[in-house]
């Protein structure tokens, strides 16, 4: 319960930052819009490939590769805008202002490193997908599914921290992973696992937003369909309006979760980095966490 309370406290602090500096939220909104466009465009060749090649034999392999390319592009979009958020939050905490021009400059500087992170995430995703597609009920197949699911969970958490290492310290994927591993061994990131329940809070809020959106969409869409008296045009309009309302609520929940989680892991990495530097200089004095995280831990 204390973990959830701390997660809620951090969430309030993170959004207080966003209300003071609106630029902090912009990348999360951009990511949602660009990601939706990429998904819509990407579905077209996938649909064509399905009708041309099917899903058996070589056709299944082709579809698997095409799906992997779409996942890669989606990861690139996510990481580009998350990288901007990381630098904006870093700039806000360090200088009191997160500047979009500096964020774009940093993203251009680290674009190749972002591509390598996206490629690694795509590989993990495809390994899990391949394991899940194997419907055999053998011990080996079950172990593979469990192992790849665990791998994806661990990699997702690691990528949240590798990205700040890349952006703040200008590290490549290999050095970023080594940096995160080193500070993890020193227990400097233990707080991220055990004491601040940001994921639980954002998950609950996302569920609530989705449920409310679905209820409103169902009420409006179903109501118009019921009142249509059999008119097809009114029924279709009701369904479309309901779907749009639900999509808006899902969009809001997505922006909410994306920004909050990125803010949390950025603050966590900055704190671990500062503690690491202090220890390297022989200081035994406690190092204060960045303000939003410090408030959550108080």
DOBATOR-159384 format. One record per residue (C-alpha): residue number from 1; residue in three letters; x negated, y negated, z negated. Coordinates in nm, 2 decimals, padded with zeros to 4 digits. Example, Ala and Ser with C-alpha at 12.3 -4.5 7.8 and 13.67 -1.06 7.14 Angstrom:
<recs>
1:ALA:-01.23:00.45:-00.78 .
2:SER:-01.37:00.11:-00.71 .
</recs>
This chain:
<recs>
1:UNK:00.00:00.00:00.00 .
2:UNK:-00.29:-00.23:-00.08 .
3:UNK:-00.43:-00.16:00.27 .
4:UNK:-00.11:-00.26:00.43 .
5:UNK:-00.09:-00.58:00.21 .
6:UNK:-00.44:-00.68:00.32 .
7:UNK:-00.36:-00.61:00.68 .
8:UNK:-00.06:-00.84:00.65 .
9:UNK:-00.27:-01.11:00.49 .
10:UNK:-00.53:-01.09:00.77 .
11:UNK:-00.25:-01.11:01.03 .
12:UNK:-00.12:-01.43:00.88 .
13:UNK:-00.48:-01.58:00.87 .
14:UNK:-00.55:-01.47:01.23 .
15:UNK:-00.23:-01.64:01.35 .
16:UNK:-00.30:-01.95:01.15 .
17:UNK:-00.62:-01.97:01.36 .
18:UNK:-00.42:-01.93:01.68 .
19:UNK:-00.17:-02.20:01.58 .
20:UNK:-00.46:-02.44:01.51 .
21:UNK:-00.63:-02.36:01.84 .
22:UNK:-00.39:-02.24:02.11 .
23:UNK:-00.68:-02.14:02.34 .
24:UNK:-00.73:-01.83:02.13 .
25:UNK:-00.40:-01.68:02.25 .
26:UNK:-00.44:-01.76:02.62 .
27:UNK:-00.66:-01.46:02.71 .
28:UNK:-00.41:-01.21:02.56 .
29:UNK:-00.13:-01.37:02.76 .
30:UNK:-00.34:-01.37:03.08 .
31:UNK:-00.43:-01.00:03.02 .
32:UNK:-00.07:-00.90:03.00 .
33:UNK:00.03:-01.09:03.32 .
34:UNK:-00.27:-00.97:03.52 .
35:UNK:-00.24:-00.62:03.38 .
36:UNK:00.13:-00.60:03.49 .
37:UNK:00.04:-00.72:03.84 .
38:UNK:-00.24:-00.46:03.87 .
39:UNK:-00.01:-00.19:03.75 .
40:UNK:00.26:-00.28:04.01 .
41:UNK:00.01:-00.30:04.29 .
42:UNK:-00.16:00.02:04.18 .
43:UNK:00.16:00.22:04.18 .
44:UNK:00.20:00.17:04.56 .
45:UNK:-00.11:00.37:04.67 .
46:UNK:-00.04:00.63:04.40 .
47:UNK:00.32:00.68:04.53 .
48:UNK:00.19:00.70:04.89 .
49:UNK:-00.08:00.95:04.78 .
50:UNK:00.19:01.16:04.61 .
51:UNK:00.40:01.19:04.92 .
52:UNK:00.10:01.25:05.15 .
53:UNK:-00.12:01.48:04.94 .
54:UNK:00.11:01.62:04.68 .
55:UNK:-00.02:01.74:04.34 .
56:UNK:-00.15:02.09:04.43 .
57:UNK:-00.51:02.18:04.52 .
58:UNK:-00.71:01.91:04.68 .
59:UNK:-00.41:01.68:04.66 .
60:UNK:-00.41:01.70:04.28 .
61:UNK:-00.78:01.62:04.28 .
62:UNK:-00.72:01.31:04.50 .
63:UNK:-00.44:01.19:04.28 .
64:UNK:-00.65:01.24:03.97 .
65:UNK:-00.93:01.02:04.12 .
66:UNK:-00.68:00.76:04.24 .
67:UNK:-00.53:00.75:03.89 .
68:UNK:-00.88:00.72:03.74 .
69:UNK:-00.95:00.42:03.96 .
70:UNK:-00.63:00.25:03.85 .
71:UNK:-00.72:00.32:03.48 .
72:UNK:-01.07:00.18:03.54 .
73:UNK:-00.93:-00.15:03.68 .
74:UNK:-00.68:-00.18:03.39 .
75:UNK:-00.97:-00.13:03.15 .
76:UNK:-01.17:-00.40:03.33 .
77:UNK:-00.88:-00.64:03.30 .
78:UNK:-00.83:-00.56:02.93 .
79:UNK:-01.20:-00.60:02.84 .
80:UNK:-01.25:-00.92:03.04 .
81:UNK:-00.98:-01.10:02.86 .
82:UNK:-01.06:-00.93:02.52 .
83:UNK:-01.42:-01.05:02.57 .
84:UNK:-01.28:-01.41:02.61 .
85:UNK:-01.08:-01.37:02.29 .
86:UNK:-01.39:-01.25:02.11 .
87:UNK:-01.60:-01.55:02.21 .
88:UNK:-01.32:-01.79:02.15 .
89:UNK:-01.28:-01.66:01.79 .
90:UNK:-01.66:-01.66:01.74 .
91:UNK:-01.67:-02.02:01.87 .
92:UNK:-01.38:-02.12:01.64 .
93:UNK:-01.54:-01.97:01.33 .
94:UNK:-01.88:-02.11:01.41 .
95:UNK:-01.80:-02.45:01.55 .
96:UNK:-01.43:-02.51:01.47 .
97:UNK:-01.33:-02.49:01.84 .
98:UNK:-01.29:-02.20:02.08 .
99:UNK:-01.37:-02.34:02.43 .
100:UNK:-01.23:-02.17:02.74 .
101:UNK:-01.51:-02.29:02.96 .
102:UNK:-01.77:-02.13:02.74 .
103:UNK:-01.57:-01.81:02.72 .
104:UNK:-01.55:-01.79:03.10 .
105:UNK:-01.93:-01.85:03.12 .
106:UNK:-02.00:-01.57:02.87 .
107:UNK:-01.77:-01.33:03.06 .
108:UNK:-01.94:-01.40:03.39 .
109:UNK:-02.28:-01.34:03.21 .
110:UNK:-02.17:-01.01:03.07 .
111:UNK:-01.95:-00.89:03.35 .
112:UNK:-02.17:-00.60:03.45 .
113:UNK:-02.18:-00.48:03.08 .
114:UNK:-01.80:-00.51:03.07 .
115:UNK:-01.78:-00.29:03.38 .
116:UNK:-02.00:-00.02:03.21 .
117:UNK:-01.78:-00.03:02.90 .
118:UNK:-01.47:00.01:03.12 .
119:UNK:-01.63:00.30:03.31 .
120:UNK:-01.71:00.47:02.98 .
121:UNK:-01.36:00.42:02.85 .
122:UNK:-01.22:00.56:03.19 .
123:UNK:-01.44:00.87:03.16 .
124:UNK:-01.31:00.94:02.81 .
125:UNK:-00.95:00.88:02.92 .
126:UNK:-00.99:01.12:03.22 .
127:UNK:-01.15:01.38:03.00 .
128:UNK:-00.85:01.37:02.77 .
129:UNK:-00.61:01.37:03.07 .
130:UNK:-00.78:01.67:03.22 .
131:UNK:-00.76:01.86:02.89 .
132:UNK:-00.39:01.77:02.84 .
133:UNK:-00.31:01.88:03.20 .
134:UNK:-00.44:02.23:03.12 .
135:UNK:-00.13:02.40:02.99 .
136:UNK:-00.30:02.72:02.90 .
137:UNK:-00.23:02.83:02.54 .
138:UNK:-00.57:02.98:02.48 .
139:UNK:-00.80:02.89:02.19 .
140:UNK:-01.05:02.72:02.42 .
141:UNK:-00.78:02.50:02.58 .
142:UNK:-00.63:02.40:02.24 .
143:UNK:-00.97:02.31:02.11 .
144:UNK:-01.04:02.11:02.42 .
145:UNK:-00.72:01.91:02.38 .
146:UNK:-00.79:01.85:02.01 .
147:UNK:-01.15:01.75:02.08 .
148:UNK:-01.07:01.51:02.36 .
149:UNK:-00.79:01.35:02.16 .
150:UNK:-01.03:01.29:01.87 .
151:UNK:-01.29:01.16:02.11 .
152:UNK:-01.05:00.91:02.25 .
153:UNK:-00.95:00.79:01.90 .
154:UNK:-01.32:00.75:01.80 .
155:UNK:-01.41:00.58:02.12 .
156:UNK:-01.12:00.34:02.11 .
157:UNK:-01.23:00.22:01.76 .
158:UNK:-01.60:00.21:01.88 .
159:UNK:-01.51:00.00:02.19 .
160:UNK:-01.34:-00.26:01.97 .
161:UNK:-01.67:-00.32:01.80 .
162:UNK:-01.91:-00.26:02.09 .
163:UNK:-01.74:-00.55:02.28 .
164:UNK:-01.82:-00.81:02.02 .
165:UNK:-02.18:-00.68:02.01 .
166:UNK:-02.20:-00.73:02.39 .
167:UNK:-02.04:-01.08:02.38 .
168:UNK:-02.19:-01.23:02.07 .
169:UNK:-02.54:-01.07:02.08 .
170:UNK:-02.56:-01.03:02.46 .
171:UNK:-02.62:-00.66:02.45 .
172:UNK:-02.57:-00.39:02.71 .
173:UNK:-02.35:-00.08:02.65 .
174:UNK:-02.64:00.13:02.52 .
175:UNK:-02.78:-00.13:02.29 .
176:UNK:-02.43:-00.23:02.18 .
177:UNK:-02.35:00.12:02.08 .
178:UNK:-02.68:00.15:01.90 .
179:UNK:-02.61:-00.17:01.71 .
180:UNK:-02.27:-00.05:01.60 .
181:UNK:-02.41:00.28:01.50 .
182:UNK:-02.68:00.12:01.29 .
183:UNK:-02.45:-00.11:01.10 .
184:UNK:-02.20:00.18:01.05 .
185:UNK:-02.47:00.40:00.89 .
186:UNK:-02.53:00.12:00.64 .
187:UNK:-02.16:00.13:00.55 .
188:UNK:-02.12:-00.23:00.67 .
189:UNK:-01.81:-00.14:00.87 .
190:UNK:-01.64:00.08:00.60 .
191:UNK:-01.39:-00.19:00.54 .
192:UNK:-01.26:-00.14:00.89 .
193:UNK:-01.16:00.21:00.81 .
194:UNK:-01.04:00.21:00.46 .
195:UNK:-00.93:-00.12:00.32 .
196:UNK:-00.75:-00.35:00.57 .
197:UNK:-00.45:-00.19:00.74 .
198:UNK:-00.44:-00.41:01.05 .
199:UNK:-00.34:-00.13:01.28 .
200:UNK:-00.06:-00.02:01.05 .
201:UNK:00.08:-00.37:01.04 .
202:UNK:00.06:-00.44:01.41 .
203:UNK:00.20:-00.09:01.48 .
204:UNK:00.50:-00.16:01.26 .
205:UNK:00.56:-00.50:01.41 .
206:UNK:00.54:-00.36:01.76 .
207:UNK:00.79:-00.09:01.67 .
208:UNK:01.03:-00.35:01.52 .
209:UNK:01.00:-00.58:01.82 .
210:UNK:01.06:-00.28:02.06 .
211:UNK:01.36:-00.16:01.85 .
212:UNK:01.52:-00.51:01.85 .
213:UNK:01.45:-00.56:02.22 .
214:UNK:01.61:-00.22:02.30 .
215:UNK:01.92:-00.30:02.08 .
216:UNK:01.97:-00.64:02.25 .
217:UNK:01.91:-00.50:02.59 .
218:UNK:02.14:-00.21:02.54 .
219:UNK:02.41:-00.44:02.40 .
220:UNK:02.39:-00.68:02.69 .
221:UNK:02.33:-00.43:02.96 .
222:UNK:02.59:-00.18:02.83 .
223:UNK:02.84:-00.46:02.76 .
224:UNK:02.83:-00.60:03.11 .
225:UNK:02.85:-00.25:03.25 .
226:UNK:03.16:-00.18:03.04 .
227:UNK:03.32:-00.50:03.13 .
228:UNK:03.24:-00.47:03.50 .
229:UNK:03.56:-00.27:03.56 .
230:UNK:03.36:-00.04:03.80 .
231:UNK:03.21:-00.33:03.99 .
232:UNK:02.87:-00.20:04.10 .
233:UNK:02.71:-00.54:04.14 .
234:UNK:02.80:-00.64:03.78 .
235:UNK:02.67:-00.30:03.65 .
236:UNK:02.34:-00.34:03.82 .
237:UNK:02.31:-00.70:03.70 .
238:UNK:02.37:-00.58:03.35 .
239:UNK:02.11:-00.31:03.37 .
240:UNK:01.85:-00.55:03.52 .
241:UNK:01.92:-00.82:03.26 .
242:UNK:01.89:-00.56:02.98 .
243:UNK:01.56:-00.43:03.12 .
244:UNK:01.42:-00.78:03.15 .
245:UNK:01.51:-00.85:02.79 .
246:UNK:01.35:-00.53:02.67 .
247:UNK:01.04:-00.61:02.87 .
248:UNK:01.00:-00.96:02.72 .
249:UNK:01.01:-00.81:02.37 .
250:UNK:00.75:-00.55:02.46 .
251:UNK:00.53:-00.83:02.61 .
252:UNK:00.55:-01.03:02.29 .
253:UNK:00.46:-00.72:02.08 .
254:UNK:00.17:-00.65:02.32 .
255:UNK:00.03:-01.00:02.29 .
256:UNK:00.07:-00.99:01.92 .
257:UNK:-00.11:-00.66:01.88 .
258:UNK:-00.39:-00.74:02.13 .
259:UNK:-00.48:-01.07:01.97 .
260:UNK:-00.46:-00.95:01.61 .
261:UNK:-00.67:-00.64:01.67 .
262:UNK:-00.93:-00.83:01.86 .
263:UNK:-00.95:-01.10:01.60 .
264:UNK:-00.99:-00.84:01.32 .
265:UNK:-01.27:-00.65:01.49 .
266:UNK:-01.45:-00.97:01.58 .
267:UNK:-01.44:-01.09:01.22 .
268:UNK:-01.55:-00.75:01.11 .
269:UNK:-01.84:-00.74:01.34 .
270:UNK:-01.95:-01.10:01.26 .
271:UNK:-01.94:-01.01:00.89 .
272:UNK:-02.15:-00.69:00.93 .
273:UNK:-02.39:-00.89:01.15 .
274:UNK:-02.44:-01.15:00.88 .
275:UNK:-02.49:-00.89:00.61 .
276:UNK:-02.74:-00.71:00.83 .
277:UNK:-02.94:-01.04:00.88 .
278:UNK:-02.93:-01.12:00.51 .
279:UNK:-03.06:-00.77:00.42 .
280:UNK:-03.34:-00.80:00.68 .
281:UNK:-03.46:-01.12:00.50 .
282:UNK:-03.46:-00.94:00.17 .
283:UNK:-03.15:-01.12:00.03 .
284:UNK:-02.95:-00.94:-00.23 .
285:UNK:-02.68:-01.21:-00.25 .
286:UNK:-02.33:-01.11:-00.14 .
287:UNK:-02.24:-01.25:00.21 .
288:UNK:-01.90:-01.39:00.25 .
289:UNK:-01.68:-01.25:00.52 .
290:UNK:-01.54:-01.49:00.79 .
291:UNK:-01.25:-01.69:00.64 .
292:UNK:-00.96:-01.48:00.78 .
293:UNK:-01.11:-01.15:00.66 .
294:UNK:-01.23:-01.30:00.33 .
295:UNK:-00.87:-01.42:00.26 .
296:UNK:-00.74:-01.07:00.33 .
297:UNK:-01.00:-00.91:00.09 .
298:UNK:-00.95:-01.16:-00.19 .
</recs>
